Amino acid sequence: MTARRPADEIARLGDRIYERDIRAQVEDVHDGAFVAIDVESGNWTLAGNELDAMVRLRERQPDALNVWLLRIGYRAIASIGGGSLRAHR
């Protein structure tokens, strides 16, 4: 079984996988959707909300422990008064 990684390492690896393997496939079509990424395998799932993204990833890979979750086109999953990055690019 894979050991739990520190949160900052999960974030760094997840962002790297997203930029390298996922972003080009999803960003123009799925703005605002959520991506759950298993940073060990690179497997990922897409859904309209955080819970569904995690459930889909767990269905696909039940042993996923080090998972990075992000919202396409946003700096954070949720914020107060925040918005999309689209206008800032």
Beta strands, then each sheet from edge to edge (+ up, - down):
strand 1: 34-38
strand 2: 44-47
strand 3: 67-71
sheet 1: 2+ 1- 3+
end
